[in-house]
Amino acid sequence: MQYESYENALKCLVAEVEEPVALRISLKACDFKRLLEERSLEYSLENASSMLQLLLKTETLKKGYFEHREIQLKIARKVFDGSEIRKKLFLNAPCTTLPTWVKEVIKKVISLKPDMNTKLSSCIRCNLSLFFGQLLNCSSYDSLSEISMLLLRNFLIENSNYSPHHLFWRYYALQQDSKTFFIENICGTKIIKTLLFSSDFSIDIMNFPKGFSVLDFYIASNDIIVDMQNDGYSKHSTPEPQRAFNAFGLFLEANGLWYSKELVHAWALEMNRRFKLRMKAQESYLLLANAYMNGQRDIRQVHGNRREKSSFPEWAQGSVQGYLAERAQDGLGKQTIDMDRCCLLRLIRFLDLLNIKSFGSITPKTIKEFNLQDMDHKTPESKNAYNTRIRGFLRYLERTKIITAHLALAIPCSSAISIRPVQVLSAEEDGLLMHAMNARDGARTILRDIAIVKLERFLGLRVSDALSLKFQDVDIPHMEIHILQGKTHKQLILPLPNTVLNSIVRYVEHERPGIESEHIFLTSRHPFKPLQSANIPLLEHLFGESVHRKNHILRKTLSTEMLCSGATVSIIADTLGHSSNDAVAKYLDTNDKAMQLCCLTLEGIEYTGGLV
């Protein structure tokens, strides 16, 4: 067979691009030529089109088909007339074998954007053909009205490589019996894959109170985005709330529900349980929409205000306030009280979802159900800590005669082994961190991140204390840092290494927003305020999402380094700001060199064979 024109066009195409793209094009084009040769087919537009149809059926991923198709179109442009390519190669493949009603749907979807060029319309036609082809392989349908949102969600979860173009959702929204606002905003599969339906919940959400309509919520969500833009928020600040509004709005539309705060909490809880998503930020945006719908239209006053999302229902407020007041009288710090409040909020929201309106109605079964579903914890230790606080609150209710049963016994004392080997940075990881802390450019907040990480790594500060550092805390003449620890309220004085001071000065001079504030570390986006987030992008970039690679590992690495250098436990305790030496144990890894001096032989306990 003669393929001279094909090979010459391929040579020209490869010469126009650089490696490694040129190699990929060459390999794909040669594979396509081999398929023609195996079937004794001449190279023509008709044969190329039929071969693409064959690849459409055999390729496991649509990406492979798209690559072949794009390369064959480029080669064809160098060999054949443009009008012939459009007729035989562009328009016909790959929807020739689809049912008539599907072809009509694809045609109408493309018509939604009449100014679309030929190449883009062809790509959309190809995308929708692949999507419908795989969808019809799973089951048979005679019209688009037979394809429900629930069916589409389940299909996309199982076939994530076959997602439809976003124009499809606009057309799909037009076919609904009632007016929709959020379906046409879908631009990816993630929002569909995590779409919840009433059947996914263990509780009856259809009888939740009707607060505001979907239209009210849609208007409020748009107003929030506009106000954020008008108030000077950066363009990077709006996508996250917009995604939250689209996801929850789609959930309302798909289930025919009304907006309510109770439904927001139930949705966030189920999203976390089913998809392991952390919904704290999304929940705050959705509650912000509630404030807007109630007439609170000041974005600066409402945005970031956690009072509403952390408020307790009226029936629980008296007991909660009494318990927290008792904890404060015992001398516990603000952070501990805030942790207690967070734990109780989880319990009471769960009770609210079960329509329990008094603590006297709680049963041991209720407490066990709460404990089993409360799994949004990164480590067994954090789960144990929450259980301890819930148990303490239940004992308070017993002491005050609010409940009579010993409900605290329904929560296990330990959810898992609570003592594990101390995890510190390995020598290789520590070297990687040291190299990263010498960077001068990179991410937008690189200088701020380096200064914070050095405060943790070289001084052993908790991340909360590092973030709350003020200018008055840095004593440059004496090269010291004076800080009142937020957790223990203990005054701490530490030597200030030159490398830490230099990083702080570099951040203040070159990266810190030029506003008046006593705090050193500020957010990088408007409105500028003291930094509170414990997520440091530098550590995330180096170590990813690994649980033990968070900020606290730097504190443990320093303490273990001091131990191996010969420091006593009391000195380490003073450096970390602990009130007693007993609290230091969980921060210390083993001193390998010292332990080698204490090794014992196995003489006298030789292996004699057999099984024990």
C-alpha positions in Angstrom: 0.0 0.0 0.0 1.2 3.6 -0.7 1.2 6.0 2.1 3.7 8.6 0.7 1.3 11.6 1.2 0.5 10.5 4.8 4.2 10.1 5.7 5.2 13.5 4.1 2.3 15.3 6.0 3.5 13.6 9.2 7.1 14.8 8.7 5.9 18.4 8.2 3.6 18.2 11.3 6.4 16.8 13.5 8.8 19.5 12.3 6.4 22.2 13.5 6.5 21.2 17.1 9.1 20.4 19.8 9.8 17.4 21.9 8.2 15.6 23.6 5.0 16.6 21.7 6.7 15.6 18.4 7.5 12.1 19.6 3.9 11.6 20.9 2.4 12.7 17.5 4.8 10.4 15.6 4.0 7.4 17.7 0.2 7.9 17.5 0.3 8.6 13.7 2.4 5.5 13.1 0.0 3.4 15.2 -2.9 4.7 13.1 -1.0 3.9 9.8 -0.3 0.4 11.1 -4.1 -0.2 11.6 -4.7 0.9 8.0 -2.0 -1.5 6.8 -3.3 -4.4 8.8 -6.7 -4.0 7.0 -5.1 -3.3 3.6 -6.8 0.1 3.4 -5.6 3.0 1.4 -5.2 6.3 3.2 -8.3 8.4 2.4 -10.8 10.5 4.4 -13.4 7.8 4.3 -11.0 5.1 5.6 -9.6 7.5 8.2 -13.1 8.3 9.4 -14.1 4.5 9.6 -10.8 3.8 11.5 -11.7 6.5 14.0 -15.0 4.9 14.5 -13.2 1.6 15.2 -10.9 3.3 17.7 -14.0 4.9 19.4 -15.2 1.3 20.2 -11.9 -0.1 21.3 -10.2 2.8 23.2 -10.8 2.3 27.0 -10.4 6.0 27.6 -11.8 8.8 25.5 -8.5 10.7 25.8 -6.9 8.2 23.5 -9.6 8.7 20.9 -9.4 12.5 21.1 -5.6 12.3 20.6 -5.9 10.2 17.5 -8.7 12.4 16.1 -6.8 15.6 16.6 -3.6 14.2 14.9 -5.5 12.8 12.0 -7.3 16.1 11.4 -3.9 17.9 11.3 -2.5 15.4 8.9 -5.6 15.6 6.7 -5.3 19.4 6.4 -1.9 19.0 4.8 -3.2 16.4 2.2 -6.9 17.0 1.4 -9.2 19.9 0.6 -10.6 21.7 3.6 -14.3 21.4 2.6 -13.9 17.6 2.1 -12.3 17.3 5.5 -15.2 19.1 7.1 -17.7 16.9 5.4 -16.2 13.5 5.8 -13.9 13.7 8.8 -15.1 16.6 11.0 -18.9 16.3 11.0 -19.7 12.7 10.7 -17.5 11.0 13.4 -18.2 9.9 16.0 -22.0 10.1 16.3 -23.1 8.1 13.2 -24.2 5.0 15.1 -26.2 6.9 17.8 -30.0 6.9 18.0 -31.8 9.7 16.2 -33.1 11.3 19.4 -29.5 11.6 20.7 -28.3 13.2 17.4 -31.1 15.7 17.8 -30.1 16.5 21.4 -26.5 17.0 20.4 -27.6 19.3 17.5 -29.7 21.4 19.9 -26.9 21.6 22.5 -24.5 23.0 19.9 -27.2 25.4 18.7 -27.2 27.1 22.1 -24.1 28.9 21.1 -24.7 29.9 17.4 -21.4 31.8 17.0 -19.3 28.7 17.7 -16.6 27.9 15.2 -16.5 24.6 13.3 -13.6 23.1 15.3 -15.2 23.8 18.7 -18.6 22.5 17.6 -16.9 19.4 16.3 -15.1 18.9 19.7 -18.4 19.3 21.6 -20.2 16.9 19.2 -17.4 14.4 19.8 -17.6 14.8 23.5 -21.3 14.3 23.7 -21.2 11.4 21.3 -18.7 9.6 23.6 -20.8 10.5 26.6 -24.1 9.2 25.2 -22.5 6.2 23.7 -21.2 5.0 27.0 -24.5 6.0 28.8 -26.5 3.9 26.3 -24.2 1.0 26.8 -25.2 0.9 30.5 -29.0 1.1 29.8 -31.4 1.9 27.0 -33.3 5.2 26.9 -35.7 6.6 24.3 -35.5 10.3 25.3 -33.6 12.7 27.5 -36.6 13.0 29.8 -36.0 9.4 31.0 -32.5 10.4 32.2 -32.8 11.7 35.8 -30.2 13.6 37.8 -29.9 10.6 40.1 -29.1 8.4 37.1 -26.6 10.9 35.8 -24.9 11.1 39.2 -24.5 7.3 39.5 -23.3 7.1 35.9 -20.6 9.7 36.3 -19.4 8.2 39.6 -18.8 4.9 37.7 -17.7 6.4 34.4 -15.8 9.6 35.2 -14.0 9.6 31.9 -17.3 10.3 30.0 -18.5 13.6 31.4 -20.6 15.8 29.1 -19.7 19.3 27.9 -21.0 22.1 30.2 -23.4 23.3 27.4 -25.2 20.0 27.9 -26.3 21.1 31.4 -27.7 24.3 30.0 -29.8 22.3 27.6 -30.7 19.8 30.3 -31.9 22.6 32.6 -34.2 23.9 29.8 -35.9 20.5 29.6 -36.9 20.5 33.3 -40.6 20.9 34.2 -39.8 23.7 36.7 -37.5 26.7 36.5 -33.9 25.9 37.5 -31.1 28.2 38.5 -28.1 26.0 39.3 -28.1 23.1 36.9 -26.9 25.2 34.0 -23.9 26.4 36.1 -22.4 22.9 36.2 -18.9 23.0 34.7 -17.4 19.8 35.9 -18.2 16.3 37.2 -17.2 16.8 40.8 -20.3 18.7 41.7 -22.5 16.0 40.1 -20.5 13.1 41.7 -21.1 14.6 45.2 -24.8 15.5 44.6 -26.9 14.1 47.4 -30.5 12.9 47.2 -33.0 12.4 49.9 -32.5 8.6 49.8 -28.9 9.1 50.8 -29.8 10.4 54.2 -30.6 8.3 57.3 -33.1 11.0 58.4 -36.2 12.5 56.7 -35.0 15.8 55.2 -38.2 16.3 53.2 -40.0 17.5 56.3 -37.4 20.1 57.3 -38.7 23.7 57.8 -39.2 25.8 54.6 -37.0 28.8 55.2 -36.4 30.4 51.7 -37.0 29.3 48.2 -34.3 28.3 45.7 -34.9 31.7 43.9 -34.2 33.6 47.2 -31.1 31.6 47.7 -29.9 32.1 44.1 -30.4 35.9 44.4 -28.6 36.0 47.7 -25.6 33.9 46.4 -25.2 36.3 43.4 -25.4 39.3 45.7 -22.6 37.9 47.9 -20.3 37.4 45.0 -21.0 40.9 43.6 -20.4 42.4 47.1 -17.1 40.6 47.5 -15.9 41.9 44.1 -17.1 45.4 44.9 -15.5 45.3 48.3 -12.0 44.6 46.8 -11.8 40.8 47.4 -9.3 39.3 44.9 -10.6 37.2 42.0 -9.1 34.1 43.8 -11.5 34.6 46.7 -14.8 34.1 44.8 -14.6 30.6 43.2 -14.8 28.8 46.5 -18.1 30.4 47.7 -19.4 30.1 44.2 -18.8 26.3 44.2 -20.5 26.0 47.6 -23.5 27.9 46.3 -23.7 25.8 43.1 -23.4 22.5 45.0 -26.0 23.3 47.6 -28.3 25.0 45.1 -28.2 22.0 42.8 -29.0 19.8 45.8 -32.1 21.9 46.5 -33.2 21.8 42.9 -32.7 18.1 42.5 -34.7 17.2 45.6 -37.4 20.0 45.4 -36.3 21.4 48.8 -36.3 24.8 50.4 -33.4 26.5 52.1 -33.0 26.3 55.9 -30.1 26.4 58.3 -31.1 22.9 59.6 -30.8 21.6 56.0 -27.4 23.3 55.6 -26.0 21.4 58.6 -27.6 18.1 57.6 -26.1 18.5 54.1 -22.7 19.3 55.3 -22.7 16.4 57.8 -23.7 13.9 55.1 -21.2 15.3 52.6 -18.5 14.7 55.1 -19.7 11.3 56.1 -20.2 10.0 52.5 -17.5 11.7 50.5 -15.0 12.6 53.3 -15.1 16.3 52.5 -14.3 19.0 55.0 -17.3 21.3 54.8 -16.5 24.0 57.4 -15.8 26.7 54.8 -18.7 25.8 52.5 -21.0 25.7 55.5 -19.9 29.3 56.5 -20.7 30.6 53.0 -24.1 29.0 53.0 -24.9 30.5 56.4 -23.7 33.8 55.0 -26.4 33.5 52.4 -28.9 33.0 55.2 -27.8 36.3 56.8 -28.2 38.0 53.4 -31.8 36.6 53.0 -32.6 38.0 56.4 -31.5 41.5 55.4 -27.9 41.6 56.7 -26.2 42.9 53.5 -22.9 44.1 54.8 -20.3 41.6 53.5 -17.6 43.0 55.9 -19.8 42.6 58.9 -21.1 39.1 58.1 -18.3 37.4 56.2 -16.0 35.6 58.5 -18.3 36.0 61.5 -18.5 32.6 63.1 -21.1 33.4 65.7 -24.1 32.2 63.7 -22.5 29.0 62.4 -21.3 28.1 65.9 -24.5 29.1 67.7 -26.6 26.6 69.7 -30.3 26.2 69.5 -32.3 27.9 72.3 -33.2 24.6 74.0 -29.5 23.8 74.5 -28.0 27.2 75.3 -28.6 27.2 79.1 -26.9 23.9 79.7 -24.0 24.6 77.3 -23.3 28.1 78.8 -23.4 26.6 82.3 -20.9 23.9 81.5 -18.5 26.2 79.7 -18.7 28.7 82.6 -17.8 25.9 85.0 -14.9 25.0 82.8 -13.7 28.6 82.8 -13.9 28.7 86.6 -11.6 25.6 86.7 -9.0 27.8 85.1 -9.1 26.4 81.6 -7.9 28.6 78.8 -9.8 30.1 75.9 -8.5 27.6 73.3 -9.7 24.7 75.5 -13.1 26.3 76.0 -13.4 26.8 72.2 -12.5 23.2 71.7 -15.3 22.2 74.2 -17.7 24.4 72.3 -16.8 22.8 69.0 -17.3 19.3 70.4 -20.7 20.1 71.9 -21.8 21.8 68.7 -21.3 18.5 66.9 -23.4 16.6 69.4 -26.2 19.1 69.6 -26.4 19.5 65.8 -26.8 15.7 65.6 -29.6 15.8 68.2 -31.3 18.6 66.3 -31.3 16.5 63.1 -33.1 13.8 65.0 -35.6 16.3 66.2 -34.5 15.9 69.8 -35.3 19.2 71.6 -34.2 18.4 75.2 -31.3 16.6 76.8 -33.7 14.6 78.9 -34.8 12.8 75.7 -31.4 11.4 75.0 -30.9 7.6 75.2 -27.7 5.5 75.3 -28.6 4.4 71.7 -28.6 8.0 70.6 -25.2 8.6 72.1 -23.8 5.5 70.4 -25.2 6.5 67.0 -23.6 9.9 67.4 -20.3 8.3 68.3 -20.4 6.0 65.3 -21.1 8.8 62.8 -18.7 11.3 64.3 -15.7 10.2 62.2 -14.4 13.5 60.8 -11.1 13.1 62.6 -7.6 12.8 61.2 -6.1 10.7 64.0 -7.4 8.4 66.8 -6.0 10.9 69.3 -8.3 13.6 68.1 -11.3 11.3 68.2 -10.4 10.3 71.8 -10.1 14.0 72.7 -13.7 14.7 71.4 -15.0 11.7 73.2 -13.5 12.9 76.5 -15.1 16.3 76.1 -18.5 14.9 75.3 -18.3 12.5 78.3 -17.4 15.5 80.5 -20.5 17.4 79.3 -22.8 14.3 79.9 -21.4 14.0 83.5 -22.2 17.7 84.0 -25.8 17.1 82.9 -26.0 14.2 85.4 -24.6 16.4 88.3 -27.2 19.1 87.5 -30.1 16.6 87.4 -30.9 17.4 83.7 -30.5 13.7 82.8 -30.7 10.7 85.2 -29.1 7.8 83.2 -25.4 7.3 83.2 -25.1 8.3 79.5 -21.4 9.0 79.7 -20.8 5.3 79.8 -22.2 5.0 76.3 -19.1 6.6 74.8 -16.1 4.3 74.7 -13.1 5.4 76.7 -10.8 5.0 73.7 -11.5 4.7 70.0 -8.1 3.3 69.2 -4.6 3.0 70.6 -3.9 6.5 71.9 -0.1 6.1 72.3 1.9 5.8 69.1 5.5 6.1 68.2 6.5 9.8 68.0 6.8 10.8 64.3 9.5 13.3 63.4 11.0 14.5 60.2 13.6 12.0 58.8 17.1 13.3 58.0 16.1 13.4 54.3 12.9 15.2 54.9 14.6 17.7 57.3 17.2 18.4 54.6 14.4 19.0 52.1 12.8 21.5 54.5 16.1 23.3 55.1 16.6 23.7 51.4 13.1 25.0 50.9 13.6 27.6 53.7 16.4 29.1 51.6 14.1 30.0 48.8 13.8 33.6 47.7 10.9 33.3 45.3 8.1 30.9 44.5 4.5 31.0 45.8 2.8 34.4 46.6 3.3 33.9 50.3 6.7 32.1 50.3 8.5 34.7 52.5 5.7 34.6 55.1 5.6 30.8 55.0 9.4 30.5 55.5 9.3 32.8 58.6 6.5 30.9 60.2 8.1 27.5 59.5 11.4 28.7 61.0 9.7 29.9 64.2 8.3 26.3 64.6 11.4 24.4 63.5 14.1 26.4 65.3 12.1 27.7 68.4 9.5 25.0 68.8 6.6 27.4 68.8 3.1 26.0 68.3 1.7 27.2 65.0 -1.0 29.2 66.8 1.7 31.1 68.8 3.7 31.7 65.7 0.8 33.1 63.8 -0.2 35.4 66.7 3.3 36.9 67.0 3.3 40.7 67.5 6.0 43.2 66.8 6.3 44.0 70.5 7.1 40.3 71.1 10.4 40.5 69.2 13.2 42.0 71.3 15.9 42.7 68.7 18.5 44.4 71.0 18.6 41.2 73.2 17.8 38.8 70.3 14.9 37.2 72.2 11.2 36.5 71.7 8.8 37.1 74.5 5.5 35.4 74.0 2.5 34.5 76.1 1.4 31.0 75.0 -2.2 30.8 73.9 -2.8 27.3 75.1 -1.1 27.4 78.6 -1.0 31.2 79.3 2.6 30.6 80.3 5.1 33.3 79.5 7.9 32.1 77.3 11.3 33.7 76.6 13.4 32.1 73.8 16.6 33.1 72.1 16.0 34.5 68.6 18.4 33.0 66.0 19.7 35.3 63.2 18.1 33.1 60.5 14.6 33.5 62.0 15.0 37.3 62.5 16.2 37.7 58.9 13.2 35.8 57.5 10.8 37.9 59.6 12.5 41.2 58.4 12.5 39.9 54.8 8.8 39.2 54.9 7.9 42.6 56.5 10.0 44.5 53.9 9.0 42.6 50.7 5.7 40.8 51.2 3.7 42.0 54.1 0.7 44.3 53.2 1.5 47.9 54.1 -1.2 48.4 56.7 -1.0 49.3 60.4 -1.4 46.2 62.6 0.4 45.0 65.8 0.4 41.5 64.3 3.4 40.5 62.2 1.7 37.9 60.0 -1.3 39.0 57.9 -3.4 37.5 55.2 -2.3 38.1 51.7 -5.7 39.0 50.3 -8.1 41.8 51.0 -9.5 42.4 53.6 -6.1 42.1 55.4 -6.3 40.7 58.9 -4.2 38.7 61.3 -3.4 35.3 59.9 -5.3 32.4 61.6 -5.1 29.5 59.2 -2.7 26.7 60.4 -2.2 25.4 56.8 1.2 26.5 55.6 1.5 26.1 51.8 5.2 25.4 52.1 4.7 22.3 54.1 1.8 21.2 52.0 4.0 21.5 48.9 6.8 19.5 50.4 4.9 16.8 52.3 1.4 16.7 50.7 -1.6 15.7 52.7 0.1 13.2 55.0 -1.4 13.4 58.5 1.8 13.4 60.4 3.5 16.0 58.2 1.7 18.9 59.7 3.0 21.8 61.6 3.3 20.0 65.0 5.9 17.6 63.6 8.4 20.5 63.5 7.9 21.0 67.3 8.5 17.3 67.8 11.5 17.3 65.5 13.2 20.1 67.5 12.6 18.4 70.9 14.0 15.1 69.6 17.0 16.9 68.1 17.6 18.5 71.5 17.4 15.1 73.2 20.0 13.6 70.8 22.3 16.6 71.5 22.4 15.9 75.2 19.7 18.3 76.5 17.8 17.2 79.6 14.1 16.6 79.7 13.6 19.7 81.9 15.4 21.9 79.4 13.3 20.5 76.6 10.2 21.1 78.7 11.2 24.7 79.3 11.9 25.3 75.6 8.5 23.9 74.6 6.7 25.9 77.3 5.4 22.8 79.2 4.5 23.2 82.9 5.9 19.7 83.8 8.4 17.2 82.4 5.7 14.5 82.1 4.1 16.3 79.1 7.3 16.1 77.1 7.3 12.3 76.5 4.9 12.5 73.5 7.2 14.9 71.8 10.4 12.8 72.0 11.5 10.2 69.6 14.2 7.7 70.5 17.9 8.7 70.9 19.3 6.0 68.6 23.0 6.7 69.3 22.5 6.5 73.1 20.4 3.4 72.8 23.2 1.6 70.9 25.3 1.8 74.1 22.7 -0.2 76.0 22.2 -3.0 73.6 22.1 -6.6 74.9 23.2 -9.9 73.3 20.8 -12.8 72.7 23.2 -15.3 74.4 21.2 -17.8 76.5 17.9 -17.5 74.5 19.0 -19.2 71.3 16.4 -20.5 68.9 15.9 -24.2 69.4 13.2 -24.9 66.7 9.6 -25.7 66.7 6.5 -23.5 67.0 5.4 -21.6 70.1 
